């Protein structure tokens, strides 16, 4: 590369020379440091706020959990108390039903004995009516004695049937109610154990 008789030598240290022109001054470095410090301070204060918010949220969550747990504990205690109360009530009702069923069975046995005891007078009244029907002629009269015998016979049959039906109905309903009461009591115990 000869030009006008001068020989131009290419620069050897261009990158080093360019480095001299791109270097920062001390003032630039201090400004950059202050900028980094301010940015770090902002990040630190933001992090501090986040940390404090997280701690506050943890305390609030803990307080809410404690309140909820206390409320649930109180409700469970109330529920357990209710179950205990109704369990006792069911047991008391079952015991009363057993006592009543026993009394009904004794009354039924007494009625059956009374019916057996009344069978003899009834049989006599029916036999008298049968013998009166054998009469003939003018002796075949419908008098007060016959009316009384018919009345006794009807009353006895009606009263006996109603009494037996009523006592049978009561003694049949009693064990069913007792079984239902015992089932409810068992159900209360199962819920309590849960």
C-alpha positions as CSV (number, residue, x, y, z in Angstrom):
1,X,0.0,0.0,0.0
2,X,2.0,2.7,-1.2
3,X,0.4,6.0,-1.6
4,X,2.3,9.1,-2.6
5,X,5.4,7.5,-1.6
6,X,4.4,7.0,2.0
7,X,4.0,3.8,3.4
8,X,1.2,3.4,5.9
9,X,1.6,0.9,8.6
10,X,-1.6,-0.5,10.0
11,X,-2.2,0.2,13.7
12,X,-1.2,-2.8,15.8
13,X,-2.8,-1.8,19.1
14,X,-6.2,-0.5,18.0
15,X,-8.1,-2.5,20.7
16,X,-5.9,-1.3,23.4
17,X,-6.3,2.3,22.2
18,X,-10.1,1.9,21.9
19,X,-10.0,0.6,25.5
20,X,-8.5,3.8,26.7
21,X,-11.3,5.8,25.3
22,X,-14.1,3.4,26.7
23,X,-12.9,3.4,30.2
24,X,-15.0,5.1,32.9
25,X,-14.0,7.8,35.2
26,X,-14.0,7.5,39.0
27,X,-17.0,9.7,39.0
28,X,-18.8,7.3,36.7
29,X,-17.9,4.4,39.0
30,X,-19.1,6.2,42.1
31,X,-22.4,7.1,40.3
32,X,-22.8,3.4,39.3
33,X,-22.1,2.3,42.9
34,X,-24.6,4.7,44.3
35,X,-27.2,3.5,41.7
36,X,-26.4,-0.2,42.7
37,X,-26.7,0.8,46.4
38,X,-30.1,2.5,45.8
39,X,-31.4,-0.5,43.8
40,X,-30.1,-2.9,46.4
41,X,-31.8,-0.8,49.2
42,X,-35.1,-0.8,47.2
43,X,-34.9,-4.6,46.8
44,X,-33.9,-5.0,50.5
45,X,-36.8,-2.9,51.7
46,X,-39.2,-4.6,49.3
47,X,-38.0,-8.0,50.6
48,X,-38.4,-6.7,54.2
49,X,-42.0,-5.7,53.4
50,X,-42.7,-9.1,51.9
51,X,-41.1,-10.9,54.9
52,X,-43.2,-8.8,57.3
53,X,-46.3,-9.4,55.3
54,X,-45.6,-13.1,55.3
55,X,-45.0,-13.1,59.0
56,X,-48.3,-11.2,59.6
57,X,-50.2,-13.6,57.3
58,X,-48.7,-16.5,59.2
59,X,-49.9,-15.0,62.6
60,X,-53.3,-14.3,61.2
61,X,-53.6,-17.8,59.8
62,X,-52.5,-19.3,63.1
63,X,-55.0,-17.1,65.0
64,X,-57.8,-18.1,62.7
65,X,-56.8,-21.8,63.0
66,X,-56.8,-21.5,66.8
67,X,-60.2,-19.8,66.8
68,X,-61.6,-22.3,64.4
69,X,-60.2,-25.2,66.4
70,X,-61.6,-23.7,69.6
71,X,-65.0,-23.3,68.0
72,X,-64.9,-26.8,66.6
73,X,-63.9,-28.2,70.0
74,X,-66.8,-26.4,71.6
75,X,-69.2,-27.7,69.0
76,X,-68.0,-31.2,69.4
77,X,-68.3,-30.9,73.1
78,X,-71.9,-29.7,72.8
79,X,-72.6,-32.5,70.3
80,X,-71.1,-35.1,72.7
81,X,-73.2,-33.7,75.5
82,X,-76.3,-33.9,73.3
83,X,-75.5,-37.5,72.4
84,X,-75.0,-38.4,76.0
85,X,-78.3,-36.8,77.0
86,X,-80.3,-38.5,74.2
87,X,-78.5,-41.8,74.9
88,X,-79.6,-41.5,78.6
89,X,-83.1,-40.6,77.5
90,X,-83.3,-43.6,75.1
91,X,-82.1,-45.9,77.8
92,X,-84.7,-44.5,80.3
93,X,-87.5,-44.8,77.7
94,X,-86.4,-48.4,76.9
95,X,-86.4,-49.2,80.6
96,X,-89.8,-47.7,81.0
97,X,-91.1,-49.6,78.0
98,X,-89.7,-52.9,79.4
99,X,-91.4,-52.1,82.7
100,X,-94.7,-51.3,80.9
101,X,-94.4,-54.4,78.7
102,X,-93.9,-56.6,81.8
103,X,-97.0,-54.9,83.4
104,X,-99.0,-55.5,80.2
105,X,-97.9,-59.1,80.2
106,X,-99.0,-59.5,83.8
107,X,-102.3,-57.8,83.1
108,X,-102.8,-60.0,80.0
109,X,-102.1,-63.1,82.1
110,X,-104.6,-61.8,84.7
111,X,-107.2,-61.2,82.0
112,X,-106.7,-64.6,80.5
113,X,-107.2,-66.1,84.0
114,X,-110.3,-64.0,84.5
115,X,-111.6,-65.1,81.1
116,X,-111.0,-68.7,82.1
117,X,-112.8,-68.0,85.4
118,X,-115.7,-66.3,83.6
119,X,-116.0,-69.2,81.1
120,X,-117.9,-71.3,83.7
121,X,-120.7,-68.7,84.3
122,X,-120.9,-68.0,80.6
123,X,-121.1,-71.7,79.8
124,X,-123.9,-72.0,82.4
125,X,-125.8,-69.0,80.9
126,X,-125.4,-70.5,77.4
127,X,-126.6,-73.9,78.6
128,X,-129.6,-72.2,80.2
129,X,-130.4,-70.5,76.9
130,X,-130.0,-73.8,75.1
131,X,-132.3,-75.6,77.5
132,X,-134.9,-72.7,77.3
133,X,-135.0,-73.2,73.5
134,X,-136.1,-76.9,74.1
135,X,-139.3,-75.7,75.7
136,X,-142.5,-76.2,73.8
137,X,-145.7,-74.4,73.4
138,X,-146.6,-71.7,75.9
139,X,-143.4,-72.4,77.9
140,X,-141.4,-71.0,75.0
141,X,-141.6,-67.5,76.2
142,X,-139.3,-64.5,75.7
143,X,-139.1,-63.2,79.2
144,X,-136.8,-61.0,81.3
145,X,-134.7,-63.9,82.4
146,X,-134.0,-64.9,78.8
147,X,-133.1,-61.3,77.9
148,X,-130.7,-61.1,80.8
149,X,-129.1,-64.4,79.8
150,X,-128.7,-63.2,76.2
151,X,-127.3,-59.9,77.4
152,X,-124.8,-61.6,79.7
153,X,-123.7,-63.8,76.8
154,X,-123.3,-61.0,74.3
155,X,-121.6,-58.7,76.8
156,X,-119.2,-61.4,77.7
157,X,-118.3,-62.2,74.1
158,X,-117.9,-58.6,73.1
159,X,-116.0,-57.6,76.2
160,X,-113.7,-60.6,76.1
161,X,-112.9,-60.0,72.4
162,X,-112.2,-56.3,72.9
163,X,-110.1,-56.9,76.0
164,X,-108.0,-59.7,74.4
165,X,-107.6,-57.6,71.2
166,X,-106.5,-54.6,73.1
167,X,-104.1,-56.5,75.3
168,X,-102.7,-58.4,72.3
169,X,-102.2,-55.1,70.4
170,X,-100.5,-53.5,73.4
171,X,-98.2,-56.4,74.0
172,X,-97.3,-56.6,70.2
173,X,-96.6,-52.8,69.9
174,X,-94.5,-52.8,73.1
175,X,-91.6,-55.0,71.9
176,X,-91.5,-53.2,68.5
177,X,-91.2,-49.9,70.3
178,X,-88.6,-51.3,72.6
179,X,-86.6,-52.7,69.6
180,X,-86.8,-49.3,67.9
181,X,-85.7,-47.5,71.1
182,X,-82.7,-49.9,71.5
183,X,-81.8,-49.4,67.8
184,X,-81.8,-45.6,68.3
185,X,-79.7,-46.0,71.4
186,X,-77.2,-48.1,69.5
187,X,-77.1,-45.5,66.7
188,X,-76.4,-42.8,69.3
189,X,-73.5,-44.8,70.7
190,X,-72.1,-45.4,67.2
191,X,-72.2,-41.6,66.5
192,X,-70.6,-40.9,69.8
193,X,-67.8,-43.3,69.1
194,X,-67.1,-41.6,65.8
